[in-house]
Amino acid sequence: GRACCSVACVRGMRLLTGSARLCAQLGAPRILSLVCKRASGQAAAMSSSDKEEPLPISFADVQESMGRIRQHVAYTPVMECSYFNSQSRFQLYFKCENFQSTGAFKIRGATNAVKKLCESLELPVSERKEKGPIVVTHSSGNHAQALSRAARTCGVTAQVVMPRTSPTVKVQAVRGYGGTPIFCEPTEKARFERTEQLMQSLGPRAVLIPSANHPDVMAGQGTVAMEFLEQVSDLDAIISGVSCGGLMAGICVAARALKPGIKLYAAEPEGADDCARSMAAGYRIANEIPPQTIADGLRMSIGDLTWPVLKTHLNGVFVVSDEEIVTTMRLVWERMKLVIEPSAACPLAVVLSQQFEKTVGAEVKKVGVVFSGGNVDLDHLPWIK
């Protein structure tokens, strides 16, 4: 069912204020804004000229997805923390998708895509498992869990390609939701190749639902921004992590429609900074070598469908180190008593930097930070050597 919280409840977390300034601890991340012209020569250009075409989703798609998924996902809380407010000049609001069904935002897009697919079927629910589609994806874990759960909800089967290095907690969850994990080497090339092999082996029943680069997935993820701006209507900016770009693209479309003047920022780890380099170059650039970052949910390159949305709407992309991500993640655990994963800590690491404060402008006072998920392998916490 839908977990509902009033704004008074969800905005009520206030913690003791610390005295040491975190910005000094974390330093300043690299920033690449829309006007930056730097291009990297270390990655393969995927397109030298992006044509101006209609964006793959509209706000109407996001609204439609909200109606489709609302009974199957949690209405996640927004929390505040006085400690983190004290470390910057901003009033910070945290959209806690770590409290989401399956532990991450991915259930939104997966549920929208699978339910929409099943709406087009003429099969009764009782026959879907035997005669219906077999939904397929590749994922480091969060989308794999989400697709498995969405498939179970709709009465169909899910098979997911996962890197062999995926956290155990995510692999176990996939199996728990009824999905079948199929392992590959931890590279984008291996993921794509193994997924193609799986699709061919399954035949015409196989339906690919990517983790981000799919209109129905993007539309589902956009409901994060719809809820966020319903809970905190006067946000000046929203920042979220970016990988393939489904969450950030959905947020961009929904937030721009609801509040045209809002600032929209993306955060990336240094080891997977393709979005930053793409924005600097003006065209989409892939990660040429396998990304090396603790943030396993942010290792994929931006997609050909998400890229036009990001290029159109983002006000800037910031990059932080793994050390900054881990430091921030631990502080959230300690100060807010919230379990978040490294990918979820990335945008807060950016916000707490001096460079972010200097870059975004004095008009930005209230900043919404998306905690994208909290699926962590407790036997391998990043600060335990």
N, C-alpha and C positions, 0 to 999 in steps of 0.2 A: 504494500500500500504506500500511500504518499505520506512521508514524514513531514509534518507542518510545524513551523516555529514562528512565533510572532517576532516582529522586528525588535521589540523590547527585549525579548529573550535572546535572540541570536546575536544581538549587538552588545551583550552584557559582559563579555569576558574582559576583566581589567586586572592586570597583575602589577606587582611591585616594580617601581622604576629603578633601574640600575643607574650607576653614576658614570661608568666608563663608556666612552663613545665608541660604538661599534664601527662607525665609519673609519676611524683610525686603524682599527684592527684589520678591516677587510681591504682597505686601500681603494683604488678606483679601477673599475673595469673598463675595457675598451668599448667605445661607443661609435656606432656607425649610423648616422642619421640619413634621412632621405636626400639631403643635399650633398652627402659625402661622395666623392668621386673615386675613392681608392678601390682598385680591383686587385684581386690576388691572382698570381700566376701559378698557384699550387693546386688548382682544382680544374676539372674539365668543364668547359662551358657546355650547357645543355641546349642553349638556344641563343643565337647571336642577335636575334631581333624578335621581340615578343609583340605580336600584333594586338591592337586594341580590339578586344572582343567583349561581348556581354559576359558579366561575371557568372560563374556556374550556379550560384544560389542567390536568392533574394530574401528580404525580410519576411515575405509571405511564406516562404519555405520553412523558415525557422518557426514562425507562428503555427504553421500546420503541424510541424514536428512536436511542438509543445502539447498540442491536443492529443497527439498519437501516443506519447510516452508518459504522460503525467501520472498515470496509475501504476507505472512500473519502475519509476525511479524516485529517489529521495529528493525532497526540496531542502537542499543542504543549507546549514546555518552560515551566517556571517558573524565573525567575531572580531573583537578589538583587543589590543594588548598595549597597556601604557608603557611597558618597557621599550617596545619597538618604536612607539611614537616618540619616546624621549631620545632615541638615537638618530632622529632626523627632524626636519622641519615639517614633516607631513603628518596628517591624521590618516592612519592606515586601517583598512578594512579587509579582512581575510575571508574569501569565499572558500569554505572548507569542503572541497570535493573528496577529501580523504574520508569523509563520513558518508560518501555515496555508496549505493549498492555496488558490490564487487570492489569497493575501496578506491575507486577512481572515476573521473568524469567520463571515461570511455563508454560506460553503459548507456549514456544518452544517445550517442551516434549509432552504436550497434543496435540498440532497440528500435530506433527510428528506421534504420535500413532494413532490418529483418521483418519488422511488422509491416512495413510498406510492401516488401516483397510478398509476404504471405497474404496481404489484402488482395493481391492480383491473382491468387490461386483459386481454382474452382474445386479444389480438394477439401473434403471435410477434415477437421483437425485429426480425427482418428486415423487417417490414411497418410498424413504428411510425412511421418518418419519413414515409411516404406516406399512411397511414391513421390514425395515432395522433394524440394531442392536440398542439396547438401551445401551448406554455406562454408566457404573456405577463406582463410586469411593467413597472413604472416604477421607476427607481433613478438615483441620482447616480453610480453606478459599481460599488460593491462587490457589491451584490446582483445587478446586471446581469451581472457576471462570473461570480458563483457560479451563477446560474440557467443561464447559457449552458453552463458546464462540467457541471452536473448533467444538463442535457438531453442533452448529448453522451454522457455516461456511460450514460444510459438509452435512447439511440437515438431521441430525439424532437427536435423543432425548438423553438428559442427566439427570440422577438422582444421587444426591450426598448426602452421609451421612456426617453430620457435627456435631461436639460437640455443645451442647446447649450453651456453653460459647463463641462460635465464635464471633469475632467482628461484630457488626451490619453492618458496611460498607461492609464486605465481604459477608454476607448473602444477603444483598440488591443487590449486584453486581451479585451474582449467579442468582437471579430471573430476573435481568435486561438482562442477556445474554440468558435467556430462560431455564435455568436449574431448577430442582425441588429439593430444600433442604429438607432433612429428618434428624431430630435431634436425637442425642443419648447423653449418659453421656460422660463427658470429660475424658475418659480413652481409652488406646489402645484396651483393651479387648472388651469394649463396641462398639468401632468403627468396629472392625473385626466382632463381632457377628451380629451387625445390618446390616452390608454390606452383610453378608452371607444370612441373612433372606431376604433381598431385592432381592438378586440374585435369590433365590429360588422362590420368589413370582412372579418375572417377567418372569421366564421360559427361554426357549432356546434362546430368542432374547437378553438376557442380556450378555454384554461383560464387564469384569472388566478391568479397566485401572488404576492401582495404581498410587499414586502421585510420586513415585520414583523407586520402585523395579520392573522395567519393562524395557527390553532392548530398546524398541523404545522410551520410555520416557528418559532414560539415554542418548541415542544418540542425541535426540533433545536438551537436556540441554548442551551437549558438544559443541554446536555451540557458546555458550558464549565465550569459550576459543579460538575458531577459529577467531571470530571477535576481541577479545581482543589483540591477538598476531598479527593480521593484523594492528590494530591501534597503538600498541606499541610493536614493534618487538623485542626490546632489554630488555624485562622484565627479571629479575633474579628470581623472585618468584611470585606465585599467592596464595592468601588466600581467602577462602570462608567459610561461615557457613556450618555446616553439621547436618543433621537430619537423615532421612532414607537413604540419601546419593546419590540421583540421580544426583543432580547438581555437587557435588564434584567428583563423579565417572566419569561423562561425561567430566568435565574439565580435570581430570587426563589423560584420554585416548587421548583427543585431544592435550593437551599441551605437553605430553610426545612425541607424534608423531611429532609435529611441532618443538619442541625444547627439545631434550632429556635431556639436563643438567639442566633444570629449576627445582627450588624447589617448592614443592606443600605442602601447609599447610591447615589444617582445624581448625575451631573455634567452640566451643560449650559453652553453658551456664552451670554453675555448677549443676543446677537442672536437666540436661538431658545430662549427660556426658558419655553415653554408648560407643561412638566411642573411646574416650580417654581410657576408661577402657578396651575396646576390644583390642586396639593396645598394651596396656601394657601387657595384658594377652596372646596375640597371638591367641585368638579365639574370636568369636562373642559373645557378652554379651548384654542382653536386659536390659532396664530399668525395674526393678522389681516392683517399685511403680510408680503411676502416676507422671510424672515430674511436678515440681513446678517451673515455670520460666515465666518471662514476655515475653520471645521470643516464642510466640505461634507457629511460623513456624518451631521451632527446637525441638519440643517435642517428635517426633517419634524416635523409635530405628532404627538402621541401618538394612538394609535388607539382605537376604541371597544372592541376586544377586549383590548388591552394595558392600558388604563386601569384596569379593575377589579383586575387583578393588582397593578399598581403601587400603587394606593390602599390595598390590603389589606396589602401587605408592606413597602413602603419605610419606612425610619426617618428619611429626610431627603433633600432635594435641594439641591445647591449650584450656584451660578452663578459663572462666571469670565469675564474679559474675553478678547478675542482676543489682546491683548498678553501676557497671562499664559500662554495656550495656546502661542503661538509661542515664548516664552522657555523654557517647559518642554520643548517638542518639541526645540529646539536642544540643550538640556542633555542630553537622552536620547541624541541622536546623538553628542554629544561625550563623555559620561561612560560610557555603556553600549555605545557603538558599535552601536546598534540603529537601523534605519530604521523610524520610526513616522510616521504621518500626523497632521495636526492633531487630528482627532477622537479619536485614541488618547491624545493628550497631555492632554486635558481632565480626566480623573479624577485624574491625578497632580498637575496644577496645583492642584486642590482640596486634595488630601492635604497638600501642602507649605505650605499657608496656615496662619496662626496661628488663623484662625477655625475651621478644621476641628479643630485640636487642642483648642480651648476647648469646642467643641460636643459632640464624640462621647463624652466621659467617660473617666475614668482607667482604666476596666476594658478599654478597647479598646487592645490593644498590638500585635497582629499583624494587619496589613491587607493584603488581597489586592487588587491593582490590575489591571484588565483592559486590556491593550494591544490594542485591537480590530482594528487593521490597520496596514499599512505601504505602501499604494499611493500613491506620491507622484510628482508630475510633477517630475523633477529639473531641468528647464529653468525652473521657476518656484517655487523654494524661497521660503517666506514671509519669510525674513530677508535675502533679496537684493533690493535696491531696483532 
